[in-house]
Amino acid sequence: QVQLVESGGGLVQAGGSLRLSCAASGSTSSINAMGWYRQAPGKQRELVAAISSGGSTNYADSVKGRFTISRDNAKGTLYLQMNSLKPEDTAVYYCHAIATGWLTEYDYWGQGTQVTVSS
C-alpha cells in the first residue's frame, strides 16, 4: 500500500508561481512512475506531467516550458514547480503513483490540492 499526500496549493495571481509537493509513505520502494494530474470544474482529469523512476519526464503541451516535475526518491517526495501561471491552470491537482506488485501494477492517488490562478 502507498499513501500520497499533496500540499502547496493555493491562490496566486496570473504570472505567479507555486510549488506542489506530494509525500509518499508506505511501500514507497515499489513505486515506479509518478505524475501530476489536474481536473478543472466540468472537465475531465488530465495528465499535467509525469516522471519515471529513472527521471525521464513528460509534459502536457499546455504546461511545457512553465512547469517542472521532479522527485526525490530518498525522501519519497514528488514536486511540481509551476511558473508563469495562467487562469486556465486553475484546477484541483492530484498526485499519482504506479507501484509494481507481483505480476501486476497498482494505481494510487492523493486527495488533491486546489490551485486557483486569478487574472
Contact map, one row per residue, 1 for C-alpha under 8 A:
11100000000000000000000001100000000000000000000000000000000000000000000000000000000000000000000000000000000000000000000
11110000000000000000000111110000000000000000000000000000000000000000000000000000000000000000000000100000000100000000000
11111000000000000000000111000000000000000000000000000000000000000000000000000000000000000000000000000000000111000000000
01111100000000000000011110000000000000000000000000000000000000000000000000000000000000000000001100000000000111100000000
00111110000000000000011100000000000000000000000000000000000000000000000000000000000000000000001000000000000001110000000
00011111000000000001111000000000000000000000000000000000000000000000000000000000000000000000011000000000000001111000000
00001111100000000001110000000000000000000000000000000000000000000000000000000000000000000000000000000000000000001000000
00000111110000000111100000000000000000000000000000000000000000000000000000000000000000000000000000000000000000001000000
00000011111000000111000000000000000000000000000000000000000000000000000000000000000000000000000000000000000000001111000
00000001111100000100000000000000000000000000000000000000000000000000000000000000000000000000000000000000000000001111000
00000000111110000000000000000000000000000000000000000000000000000000000000000000000000000000000000000000000000000011110
00000000011111011100000000000000000000000000000000000000000000000000000000000000000000000000000000000000000000000011110
00000000001111110000000000000000000000000000000000000000000000000000000000000000000010000000000000000000000000000000111
00000000000111110000000000000000000000000000000000000000000000000000000000000000000111100000000000000000000000000000111
00000000000011111000000000000000000000000000000000000000000000000000000000000000001111000000000000000000000000000000000
00000000000111111100000000000000000000000000000000000000000000000000000000000000001110000000000000000000000000000000000
00000000000100111110000000000000000000000000000000000000000000000000000000000000111110000000000000000000000000000000000
00000001110100011111000000000000000000000000000000000000000000000000000000000000111000000000000000000000000000000000000
00000001100000001111100000000000000000000000000000000000000000000000000000000011110000000000000000000000000000000000000
00000111100000000111110000000000000000000000000000000000000000000000000000000011110000000000000000000000000000000000000
00000111000000000011111000000000000000000000000000000000000000000000000000001111000000000000000000000000000000000000000
00011110000000000001111100000000000000000000000000000000000000000000000000001110000000000000001000000000000001000000000
00011100000000000000111110000000000000000000000000000000000000000000000000011100000000000000000000000000000000000000000
01111000000000000000011111010000000000000000000000000000000000000000000000011100000000000000000000000000000000000000000
01110000000000000000001111110000000000000000000000000000000000000000000000010000000000000000000000000000000000000000000
11100000000000000000000111110000000000000000000000000000000000000000000000000000000000000000000000000000000000000000000
11000000000000000000000011111110000000000000000000000000000000000000000000000000000000000000000000000000000000000000000
01000000000000000000000111111110000000000000000000000000000000000000000000010000000000000000000000000000000000000000000
00000000000000000000000000111110000000000000000000000000000000000000000000000000000000000000000000000000000000000000000
00000000000000000000000000111111000000000000000000000000000000000000000000000000000000000000000000111000000000000000000
00000000000000000000000000111111110000000000000000001000000000000000000000000000000000000000000011110000000000000000000
00000000000000000000000000000111110000000000000000011000000000000000000000000000000000000000000011110000000000000000000
00000000000000000000000000000011111000000000000001111000000000000000000000000000000000000000000011100000000000000000000
00000000000000000000000000000011111100000000000001111000000000000000000000000100000000000000001111000000000000000000000
00000000000000000000000000000000111110000000001111100000000000000000100000000100000000000000001110000000000000000000000
00000000000000000000000000000000011111000000001111000000000000000000000000000001000000000000111100000000000000000000000
00000000000000000000000000000000001111100000111110000000000000000000000000000000000000000000111100000000000000000000000
00000000000000000000000000000000000111110000111100000000000000000000000000000000000000000011110000000000000000000000000
00000000000000000000000000000000000011111011110000000000000000000000000000000000000000000011100000000000000000000000000
00000000000000000000000000000000000001111111100000000000000000000000000000000000000000000111000000000000000000000000000
00000000000000000000000000000000000000111110000000000000000000000000000000000000000000000010000000000000000000000000000
00000000000000000000000000000000000000011111000000000000000000000000000000000000000000000000000000000000000000000000000
00000000000000000000000000000000000000111111100000000000000000000000000000000000000000000000000000000000000000000000000
00000000000000000000000000000000000000110111110000000000000000000000000000000000000000000000000000000000000000000000000
00000000000000000000000000000000000011110011111000000000000000000000000000000000000000000000000000000000000000000000000
00000000000000000000000000000000000011100001111100000000000000000000000000000000000000000000000000000000000000000000000
00000000000000000000000000000000001111000000111111000000001100000000000000000000000000000000000000000000000000000000000
00000000000000000000000000000000001111000000011111000000001100100000000000000000000000000000000000000000000000000000000
00000000000000000000000000000000001110000000001111100000111100000001100000000000000000000000000000000000000000000000000
00000000000000000000000000000000111100000000001111110000111000000000100000000000000000000000000000000000000000000000000
00000000000000000000000000000000111000000000000011111111110000000000111000000000000000000000000000000000000000000000000
00000000000000000000000000000001110000000000000001111111100000000000000000000000000000000000000000000000000000000000000
00000000000000000000000000000011110000000000000000111111000000000000000000000000000000000000000000000000000000000000000
00000000000000000000000000000000000000000000000000111111000000000000000000000000000000000000000000000000000000000000000
00000000000000000000000000000000000000000000000000111111100000000000011000000000000000000000000000000000000000000000000
00000000000000000000000000000000000000000000000000111111110000000000000000000000000000000000000000000000000000000000000
00000000000000000000000000000000000000000000000011110011111000000000100000000000000000000000000000000000000000000000000
00000000000000000000000000000000000000000000000011100001111100000000000000000000000000000000000000000000000000000000000
00000000000000000000000000000000000000000000001111000000111110110000000000000000000000000000000000000000000000000000000
00000000000000000000000000000000000000000000001110000000011111110000000000000000000000000000000000000000000000000000000
00000000000000000000000000000000000000000000000000000000001111110000000000000000000000000000000000000000000000000000000
00000000000000000000000000000000000000000000000000000000000111110000000000000000000000000000000000000000000000000000000
00000000000000000000000000000000000000000000000100000000001111111110000000000000000000000000000000000000000000000000000
00000000000000000000000000000000000000000000000000000000001111111110000000000000000000000000000000000000000000000000000
00000000000000000000000000000000000000000000000000000000000000111111000000000000000000000000000000000000000000000000000
00000000000000000000000000000000000000000000000000000000000000111111000000000000011110000000000000000000000000000000000
00000000000000000000000000000000000000000000000000000000000000111111100000000001111000000000000000000000000000000000000
00000000000000000000000000000000000000000000000010000000000000001111110000000001110000000000000000000000000000000000000
00000000000000000000000000000000001000000000000011100000100000000011111000000111100000000000000000000000000000000000000
00000000000000000000000000000000000000000000000000100010000000000001111100000111000000000000000000000000000000000000000
00000000000000000000000000000000000000000000000000100010000000000000111110011110000000000000000000000000000000000000000
00000000000000000000000000000000000000000000000000000000000000000000011111111100000000000000000000000000000000000000000
00000000000000000000000000000000000000000000000000000000000000000000001111111000000000000000000000000000000000000000000
00000000000000000000000000000000000000000000000000000000000000000000000111111000000000000000000000000000000000000000000
00000000000000000000000000000000000000000000000000000000000000000000000111111000000000000000000000000000000000000000000
00000000000000000000001110010000000000000000000000000000000000000000001111111100000000000000000000000000000000000000000
00000000000000000000111100000000000000000000000000000000000000000000001111111110000000000000000000000000000000000000000
00000000000000000000111100000000011000000000000000000000000000000000111100011111000000000000000000000000000000000000000
00000000000000000011110000000000000000000000000000000000000000000000111000001111100000000000000000000000000000000000000
00000000000000000011100000000000000100000000000000000000000000000011110000000111110000000000000000000000000000000000000
00000000000000001111000000000000000000000000000000000000000000000011100000000011111000000000000000000000000000000000000
00000000000000001111000000000000000000000000000000000000000000000111000000000001111110000000000000000000000000000000000
00000000000000111100000000000000000000000000000000000000000000000110000000000000111110000000000000000000000000000000000
00000000000001111000000000000000000000000000000000000000000000000100000000000000011111000000000000000000000000000000000
00000000000011111000000000000000000000000000000000000000000000000100000000000000011111101000000000000000000000000000100
00000000000001100000000000000000000000000000000000000000000000000000000000000000000111111100000000000000000000000000111
00000000000001000000000000000000000000000000000000000000000000000000000000000000000011111100000000000000000000000001111
00000000000000000000000000000000000000000000000000000000000000000000000000000000000001111100000000000000000000000000100
00000000000000000000000000000000000000000000000000000000000000000000000000000000000011111110000000000000000000000011100
00000000000000000000000000000000000000010000000000000000000000000000000000000000000001111111000000000000000000000111100
00000000000000000000000000000000000001111000000000000000000000000000000000000000000000001111100000000000000000000111000
00000000000000000000000000000000000001110000000000000000000000000000000000000000000000000111110000000000000000011110000
00000000000000000000000000000000000111100000000000000000000000000000000000000000000000000011111000000000000000011110000
00000100000000000000000000000000000111000000000000000000000000000000000000000000000000000001111100000000000011111000000
00011100000000000000010000000000011110000000000000000000000000000000000000000000000000000000111110000000000011110000000
00010000000000000000000000000000011110000000000000000000000000000000000000000000000000000000011111000000001111000000000
00000000000000000000000000000011111000000000000000000000000000000000000000000000000000000000001111100000001110000000000
00000000000000000000000000000011110000000000000000000000000000000000000000000000000000000000000111110000111100000000000
01000000000000000000000000000111100000000000000000000000000000000000000000000000000000000000000011111000111100000000000
00000000000000000000000000000111000000000000000000000000000000000000000000000000000000000000000001111111110000000000000
00000000000000000000000000000100000000000000000000000000000000000000000000000000000000000000000000111111110000000000000
00000000000000000000000000000000000000000000000000000000000000000000000000000000000000000000000000011111100000000000000
00000000000000000000000000000000000000000000000000000000000000000000000000000000000000000000000000011111100000000000000
00000000000000000000000000000000000000000000000000000000000000000000000000000000000000000000000000011111110000000000000
00000000000000000000000000000000000000000000000000000000000000000000000000000000000000000000000001111111111000000000000
00000000000000000000000000000000000000000000000000000000000000000000000000000000000000000000000001111001111100000000000
00000000000000000000000000000000000000000000000000000000000000000000000000000000000000000000000111100000111110000000000
01110000000000000000000000000000000000000000000000000000000000000000000000000000000000000000000111100000011111000000000
00110000000000000000000000000000000000000000000000000000000000000000000000000000000000000000011110000000001111100000000
00111100000000000000010000000000000000000000000000000000000000000000000000000000000000000000011100000000000111110000000
00011100000000000000000000000000000000000000000000000000000000000000000000000000000000000000011000000000000011111000000
00001100000000000000000000000000000000000000000000000000000000000000000000000000000000000001111000000000000001111100000
00000111110000000000000000000000000000000000000000000000000000000000000000000000000000000001110000000000000000111110000
00000000110000000000000000000000000000000000000000000000000000000000000000000000000000000111100000000000000000011111000
00000000111100000000000000000000000000000000000000000000000000000000000000000000000000001111100000000000000000001111100
00000000111100000000000000000000000000000000000000000000000000000000000000000000000000101110000000000000000000000111110
00000000001111000000000000000000000000000000000000000000000000000000000000000000000011111100000000000000000000000011111
00000000001111000000000000000000000000000000000000000000000000000000000000000000000001100000000000000000000000000001111
00000000000011000000000000000000000000000000000000000000000000000000000000000000000001100000000000000000000000000000111
